[in-house]
Amino acid sequence: MPPAGAQSLQRGLLGREARRQVLGAPTGVSRSGALAGSEAALEEPVAVFRERALDPGHFDEVHSDADDAHGAMVASPGTGPRGPAGLRNVADLSSILAQARQHCAARRFDQARSVLARPLQKHADDADLNSAMAYVAGQQGQVQQALFYARRAYKARANDADFVCNLGHIIAWGGQAGEAAEMFKRAIALRPDHLDAAVGLAGALELADRTRDCIEVCREASVRHPNEPRLVYLHAATLRRLGRMPESNELLERALRALPDHVSLAQEVAFNSNYTSGLSPRQVFEAHRRFGRLISAQAGASTLRAHRPEDPERRLRIGFMSPDFREHSVAYYAEPVIEGIDRSQFEVFCYHLYGSSDEVTARFRRLAGVWRESNLLNDDELGRRIVEDRIDVLVELTGLTTHARPALLARKPAPVILTYIGYPNTIGLPSVDYRFVDSLTDPPGDADACAVERLVRLDPCFLCYRPPAAPPAVSSPPSLGAGSVTFGSFNSLLKLSDEVLVLWSRVLRDSPGSRLVLKNWDLASPDVREGLLARMSAAGADPSVIELLPYEKKGADHLATYARIDIALDTYPYHGTTTTCEALLMGVPVVSLMGDRHASRVGLSLLSAVGLPHLAAASPDEFVRTTVQLARDRQSLASLRGSLRDRLLRSPLCDAPSHSKRFNSALRDIWRAACGGAGGAGAGRKSVPHG
């Protein structure tokens, strides 16, 4: 089941699978223990599963009109005599639902199912019982069962907007965006001011790639519900998906001014800042620190009590926490790290935060000394599990991206917490002690001043890349046959700022006959394609020389597409990481523009690791000049094409044994510091070198 809770705000709508995960998850009781409709339910911006039978905010309302729902059925002939297990009257129904509600509030879903099962056998057409069971099934991640019971509830109460809306959310959760949208429209027709239906409709339209319609629904609903956080989030995220970052930022900032203590809006503003041109490192830092202060205040005095650090040389328990122990970019870097952990010094625990598994998950499971399926655990439950496991160092790999758990981190479930791989910035939380970087991504001095965490520099490169086991063969440069050069970028559309589109347009103009190939999940949407071509045209490019490709699901097919490009263009101000590594693996050189923060210096780190630092330009003019000169030098292009893969595989970027030694050493050093009282974010921001 997709996670529920403010900490799992969908980040950037990162592809159809991720959007579906966010769209339809039932959330009546959120991960943080709050109720649907509260700020904590913002995490599922489309799916606020307002279960009237179980949500305590609506419980009294349900039973105040229970006679209308059940009186006729109870009194009607033909229903048969009521046995002890039957619903004798409204009080029986209230008692059953109250018991189910209590079990759900305590997250005892098996017990709630047992309470509901027998009455449902006798009263299969009871709307409230079916709706309650749909909620329980949803919380247990059983989408088909949830859909079965929600359809029965809808059949019994087809003119009740709440029941219609509930069914819409579960249909959306199952990925049927079109049918879900029709349900939400029906709910709105029954009750025009139904907020959850409006949120659901906007989300279903976004999932169906009808981004313009999604924005229109958000605008119309915001007239009735100004500054409603879920509508603001969906509106801003959809604008972001279309590359309209200034509008997205303005919308979020305006809402945050109206709701200055709203944690999730502050999280969105911080997240957006990574992609926004024109912000200083200090401004980006302050956006993250504001979020950190708010979520730390919300967490309050934690009831979690991690053990005190002691014995600096003992065998330690290292916990890795991530939703990305699967086919995901983070896995390319996390797998060699976990594989290289020295088992004589460290015991490895993995907390898996995703609702499904694949072959990559199986590999991680084999690497873990202890594997914890944690997707269905809320923050309190997972925090207690980590404390009970006596984790010494918790390594979180998500930051503020999809399925992140910052509220859990704020409660400090382990003596030492570090953040790594999954996010290009400070998380902003005082409870997170360290962030692993390198001296190129985060030069000592200014970078330390813009991090809440203490920076540990794993020089020469903070990452270790594990390429696919059997990548396609490297092809000849396409320019050899075409006579002209083809540029390309397979990065997330979120990273395609207006600033970088202008640079790319200059490159195209200065390279006669050249073409540009762009590939991304979101380019399956006609609205997104049209919007991107319009932005490229406004930046000065000829749309006729631009080819837009949707992403391939199969990794080999994706890598094979690099055969169509001669030179990869990095994004700015948020660089690519896996796209850069993949391009180098396939013999395609990458040209990058250096900036003044981690996100815009990763390209320098990666290119330096493979001996190509000159391809990291220091200015926009140098970026254009370097790219155009490389495009004209066909001999160098051919030479790089034939040597880059071997250069990559022999570089520090793929030297897992050496990286493991540095990583293991860093773990031991930060534990020693914790035992000696000198570690942690509160001890200052001096860098810790591990070169």
SULQUINOR-V522950 format. One record per residue. PSI is psi in whole degrees, -180 to 180 (999 if undefined). OMEGA is omega in whole degrees, -180 to 180 (999 if undefined). D_CENTER is the distance of its C-alpha to the mean C-alpha in Angstrom with 2 decimals. Layout:
psi = [PSI;PSI]
omega = [OMEGA;OMEGA]
d_center = [D_CENTER;D_CENTER]
This chain:
psi = [138;142;152;141;152;-27;-10;31;131;134;107;7;64;48;161;-43;-46;-39;-39;-38;-38;-34;-47;13;131;139;20;-42;118;171;-35;3;-2;172;153;142;-17;176;-34;-19;-5;-23;-30;84;-25;-28;84;99;86;85;104;-31;-21;-24;116;-25;-19;3;-47;-37;-40;-48;-10;-27;26;-28;-39;-38;-32;-16;-45;-40;-43;-36;-13;142;153;-14;-12;159;149;119;-177;-31;-3;172;96;-35;-178;-33;-38;-46;-46;-41;-44;-47;-34;-42;-44;-42;-44;-42;-41;-40;-33;6;33;74;-31;-41;-39;-41;-42;-40;-37;-25;-48;-45;-35;-29;-37;-23;66;-17;12;121;-46;-40;-43;-41;-39;-43;-35;-41;-46;-46;-40;-43;-22;6;18;84;-40;-40;-43;-41;-40;-51;-35;-35;-38;-40;-41;-40;-36;-27;56;-14;12;115;-34;-44;-37;-44;-42;-45;-40;-42;-41;-38;-43;-41;-36;-2;5;79;-41;-48;-39;-43;-40;-38;-44;-38;-40;-42;-41;-36;-37;-34;97;-24;18;103;-48;-35;-38;-43;-44;-42;-45;-43;-39;-39;-38;-43;-32;9;22;69;-38;-43;-38;-47;-40;-42;-43;-43;-46;-43;-30;-20;-41;-32;71;138;23;119;-39;-38;-41;-45;-51;-43;-49;-41;-36;-40;-41;-42;-33;2;10;63;-42;-41;-40;-46;-43;-42;-45;-44;-39;-43;-37;-30;-36;-30;71;-17;12;110;-46;-35;-40;-36;-41;-41;-43;-46;-46;-33;-26;-25;-2;122;154;-8;142;159;-34;-40;-41;-43;-45;-34;-41;-38;-35;-46;-45;-41;-42;-46;-30;-40;-37;-38;-33;-155;110;141;-9;139;92;153;158;140;135;159;85;-17;2;166;130;155;117;123;124;127;122;150;2;28;65;-172;95;152;-41;-34;-29;-27;-30;-35;-50;-29;-50;-39;-34;4;131;106;-17;-23;-27;142;133;126;139;128;108;119;15;154;-4;169;163;-166;-35;-41;-41;-36;-43;-40;-39;-29;-25;136;-39;128;128;112;115;7;-38;0;135;180;-41;-47;-45;-39;-43;-39;-44;-42;-45;-32;-8;52;130;-47;120;121;107;140;23;-33;-122;26;-171;133;18;159;57;-32;-34;-45;-35;-21;0;67;-5;154;-36;133;134;153;142;147;-55;-5;138;27;173;147;-22;3;124;-23;-16;119;-39;155;132;123;-159;178;-15;-41;-35;80;140;141;-99;-39;-37;-34;-17;33;131;-37;164;132;129;123;111;72;147;-17;135;-15;155;119;131;102;162;152;-36;73;158;158;149;133;172;155;133;-23;-21;-37;-34;-24;-6;158;148;123;163;158;128;24;164;140;-26;-27;-5;79;161;-36;-44;-29;-35;-43;-46;-38;-38;-41;-45;-43;-35;1;83;135;-1;161;165;126;124;137;134;154;-47;-12;2;-17;125;-40;-43;-43;-47;-42;-40;-43;-36;-39;-41;-40;-44;-27;-7;8;155;112;-22;-16;10;129;129;127;138;162;143;142;-33;130;-39;-40;-39;-49;-36;-25;-21;-18;-15;-5;151;-41;132;136;123;159;171;140;4;108;161;159;-69;-37;-36;-46;-41;-42;-46;-39;-35;14;15;117;151;133;131;155;120;145;-155;19;170;-50;-30;22;-1;-38;-41;-44;-47;-45;-36;-36;-29;13;24;47;-23;-14;2;105;149;-10;163;-43;-40;-35;-48;-46;-46;-43;-46;-41;-41;-38;-31;-22;80;-30;-43;-39;-45;-39;-44;-38;-39;-15;-16;-41;-48;-38;-43;-50;-25;0;168;-24;-25;14;81;-44;-44;-42;-40;-40;-44;-41;-48;-41;-40;-41;-45;-41;-40;-29;-41;-41;-40;-41;-31;-2;6;-3;-180;163;-31;-7;5;176;26;142;156;103;143;62;999]
omega = [177;-178;175;178;-175;-177;-179;175;-179;-174;170;-178;-167;178;-172;-178;-179;-180;180;179;-177;-167;-165;-176;174;-174;-173;171;-173;-180;-177;178;179;-177;177;-179;176;178;-177;180;179;-176;175;-165;179;-169;171;-169;-174;-177;-175;-177;-173;180;-178;178;-179;-171;-179;180;-180;-171;174;177;-177;179;-180;-176;-168;-174;-178;-178;-177;-174;-171;176;177;178;176;179;-179;173;-179;-178;-177;176;-177;-175;-179;-180;177;179;-180;-179;-179;-179;177;177;180;179;-180;178;-180;178;177;179;173;-171;176;179;178;178;180;179;-175;-168;-175;175;-180;177;-178;-175;-174;-178;-179;-174;-176;178;179;180;177;180;176;178;-179;179;178;-180;177;176;-176;-170;-178;176;179;-180;179;-177;179;177;177;178;180;180;-179;-175;-174;180;177;-174;-179;-180;177;-179;178;179;178;-179;-178;175;179;178;177;174;-180;-171;-177;179;179;-180;179;177;-180;177;179;179;180;177;178;-180;-174;-178;-176;-175;-177;177;177;178;179;-180;179;-180;179;178;177;179;179;-180;175;-171;179;178;177;-180;-180;177;179;-180;-179;-179;-179;175;177;-173;-177;178;173;-170;-178;177;178;-179;-178;179;-178;-179;179;174;178;180;-180;-180;-179;-174;178;178;178;180;-179;180;-179;-179;179;179;-179;174;178;-179;-169;-179;-176;-173;-173;175;177;178;179;179;178;-179;-180;-174;179;-174;-170;176;174;177;175;175;-180;179;178;179;-178;177;179;-180;176;177;-179;179;-178;-177;176;177;179;179;178;178;-176;174;177;-180;176;-180;179;177;178;179;-174;-174;-177;175;-173;173;-179;179;174;-176;-177;168;-168;170;-173;177;-173;-177;-179;-177;180;-177;-179;-176;178;178;-178;178;-176;178;179;-175;177;180;-171;171;-172;171;175;178;-173;-173;-178;-171;178;-175;177;-178;178;177;-180;178;178;180;179;180;-175;170;177;-179;-180;171;-169;-176;-176;179;173;-175;179;-178;-180;177;178;179;-180;178;180;177;180;176;179;179;179;-180;179;-170;-170;-178;179;-179;-173;178;178;-180;-179;179;175;-180;-180;-180;173;-178;179;-179;179;178;174;178;-170;169;-163;-175;-172;-173;170;173;178;-175;176;-179;178;-168;-171;170;-178;-178;169;-173;176;178;-175;-179;-180;179;-176;-179;179;-180;-179;176;173;180;171;-175;174;-174;180;-178;13;180;-176;-178;169;-174;175;-178;173;-174;-176;180;176;178;177;-178;172;177;-179;-180;179;-180;-175;-178;177;-173;176;175;179;172;180;-178;174;179;179;-176;-177;-180;176;-180;-178;176;176;178;180;179;176;178;-180;-179;-178;179;-175;178;-176;179;-180;177;178;-177;-177;177;-171;-179;169;-178;177;179;-178;179;-179;-180;-179;179;177;178;178;178;178;179;176;-179;174;-178;-177;180;-178;177;-178;-177;171;-177;174;180;-178;-177;-179;178;178;-179;-179;-179;177;177;-177;-177;178;-175;177;179;179;180;-179;7;179;-178;167;175;178;179;177;179;180;179;179;178;-178;175;-176;178;-178;175;-173;176;-179;175;-172;178;-175;-174;-179;175;178;178;177;-180;-177;-179;177;-179;-180;175;-180;-177;-179;177;174;-173;-177;-179;177;180;179;177;-179;-178;-180;-178;-178;178;178;180;-179;-176;-175;179;178;178;-179;179;178;-179;-177;-173;-171;-178;-180;178;179;-174;180;-173;174;-179;179;-180;-175;-179;-179;178;180;179;180;-179;179;179;179;178;-179;-178;-179;175;177;179;179;179;-179;178;-177;-175;175;-177;-178;-177;-179;-175;175;180;178;-176;173;-178;999]
d_center = [14.91;11.45;10.97;12.58;12.70;11.93;9.70;7.01;6.99;5.16;4.50;7.45;7.96;7.22;10.13;12.20;10.93;7.37;9.44;11.93;9.96;9.42;12.85;15.32;14.70;17.75;17.30;20.90;20.37;17.01;15.49;17.24;20.41;20.75;21.94;20.49;21.26;20.72;18.20;16.25;15.83;14.00;10.72;11.69;13.07;15.12;16.08;18.18;20.44;23.59;25.69;29.15;30.64;28.34;26.73;29.26;28.95;30.60;32.58;35.86;35.51;35.17;38.32;40.34;40.63;40.61;44.21;43.19;40.69;42.88;46.42;47.66;46.15;47.67;51.06;51.29;53.72;52.45;49.46;51.67;52.68;50.04;50.02;48.69;45.16;45.35;44.26;47.63;46.49;43.72;43.87;43.03;39.91;38.92;39.51;37.45;34.49;34.86;34.79;31.67;30.02;31.04;29.69;26.30;26.18;26.84;24.32;27.31;26.28;28.87;31.57;30.43;30.64;34.14;35.28;34.36;35.42;39.19;39.54;37.42;39.86;42.66;40.88;38.46;38.61;37.70;34.80;33.68;33.86;31.89;29.23;29.03;28.77;26.02;24.03;24.81;23.92;20.55;19.83;20.93;18.61;21.69;20.86;24.29;26.20;24.35;25.19;28.78;29.45;27.78;30.01;33.02;32.25;31.94;35.20;36.95;35.59;34.83;35.95;33.77;30.80;28.72;29.27;28.61;25.31;24.28;25.12;23.14;19.91;20.58;21.59;18.39;16.45;18.64;17.64;21.00;20.08;23.71;25.29;22.79;23.59;27.26;26.90;25.25;28.04;30.59;29.28;29.53;33.00;34.00;32.65;31.86;30.27;27.78;24.61;22.31;23.74;23.15;19.47;19.33;21.35;19.25;16.10;18.28;19.66;16.40;15.52;19.07;18.52;21.04;19.37;22.71;23.55;20.28;21.14;24.68;23.85;21.77;24.76;27.30;25.64;25.20;28.98;29.37;26.43;26.15;23.17;21.56;18.05;16.36;18.40;17.75;13.97;14.37;17.12;15.46;12.28;14.83;17.03;14.38;13.87;17.67;17.92;19.58;17.93;21.09;21.23;17.63;18.42;21.76;20.53;18.13;20.86;23.47;21.71;21.08;24.79;25.69;23.43;23.47;22.31;19.24;16.45;13.49;15.20;15.79;12.17;11.58;14.72;13.76;10.54;12.83;15.50;14.11;14.86;18.04;21.43;24.30;22.76;24.42;22.73;24.16;22.62;19.09;19.98;21.44;18.40;16.42;19.55;19.99;16.65;17.66;21.06;20.02;17.72;20.38;23.04;21.32;21.10;24.80;27.00;25.07;27.06;25.42;27.94;26.91;29.99;31.71;31.47;34.73;36.40;34.77;35.86;35.02;32.61;29.16;26.33;23.04;19.88;16.72;13.63;10.47;8.61;9.46;13.21;13.54;13.98;11.18;11.89;11.37;14.00;16.55;16.85;16.29;18.92;21.86;21.14;21.29;24.12;26.01;26.04;29.72;30.33;33.61;31.90;28.58;27.44;23.89;21.71;18.31;16.09;13.98;11.15;10.66;13.25;14.93;16.42;18.02;20.51;18.23;17.41;21.18;21.74;19.55;21.35;24.61;23.76;22.99;26.05;24.38;21.44;19.82;17.93;16.00;13.61;16.31;17.24;16.70;16.61;20.39;20.79;18.41;19.95;23.38;22.64;21.68;24.80;26.93;25.85;27.07;24.29;25.71;22.80;19.17;16.89;13.24;11.07;7.63;8.90;7.21;3.63;1.40;5.13;6.63;10.34;12.12;14.79;15.69;16.03;18.21;20.56;21.29;21.50;22.85;25.52;23.48;19.74;18.31;15.02;14.79;13.30;9.55;10.12;13.25;14.62;15.95;13.86;17.05;17.90;21.52;20.79;18.89;21.88;21.00;18.79;19.86;20.65;23.88;26.78;25.89;22.31;23.50;27.30;29.05;30.02;27.97;24.62;25.64;26.54;23.06;21.24;21.36;21.10;23.95;23.30;24.35;25.23;25.20;27.55;28.10;24.42;21.53;19.94;21.54;20.67;21.50;22.40;22.67;25.94;27.76;26.58;28.82;31.87;31.88;33.72;36.18;35.03;35.08;37.18;40.06;40.60;39.44;41.29;38.46;35.16;31.73;28.73;25.15;21.48;18.71;15.89;13.07;14.97;13.10;15.07;18.32;19.87;23.36;24.76;23.77;24.97;28.30;28.53;27.88;30.48;32.94;32.47;33.19;36.26;37.60;37.24;39.58;38.71;35.16;32.23;28.44;26.02;22.40;19.97;16.47;14.79;15.40;19.03;19.86;20.11;23.62;22.60;20.10;22.77;25.45;23.58;22.79;26.43;27.66;25.76;27.15;30.56;30.40;29.56;32.75;31.84;33.71;31.34;33.76;32.86;29.10;27.71;24.32;22.88;20.07;18.03;19.78;18.28;20.66;20.09;23.82;24.08;21.32;23.14;26.43;25.54;25.94;29.62;29.69;29.06;31.18;29.06;25.33;24.45;21.68;19.66;20.20;19.37;16.11;17.39;16.27;16.16;16.03;17.75;20.43;21.00;21.26;23.66;25.80;25.88;27.24;29.80;28.30;28.68;26.02;27.10;24.94;25.61;25.43;24.30;24.56;21.24;19.04;16.71;19.97;21.85;19.83;21.94;25.04;24.09;23.41;26.47;28.62;27.78;29.25;32.18;31.28;30.74;32.93;30.23;28.19;29.97;30.73;31.15;30.43;34.01;33.72;30.59;32.61;35.71;34.09;32.39;35.56;37.79;35.75;35.86;39.63;40.15;39.97;41.56;38.83;36.16;37.95;38.38;34.73;33.82;35.97;35.04;31.38;30.14;32.74;32.12;28.41;29.18;31.87;29.93;28.38;24.96;25.83;28.24;26.57;29.69;30.06;26.43;26.63;29.74;28.15;25.10;27.43;29.73;27.08;26.06;29.74;30.44;27.81;29.09;32.61;31.75;30.34;33.52;35.65;34.11;33.14;29.43;26.38;25.09;28.19;30.43;29.86;27.79;30.01;28.35;28.80;29.77;29.36;30.79]
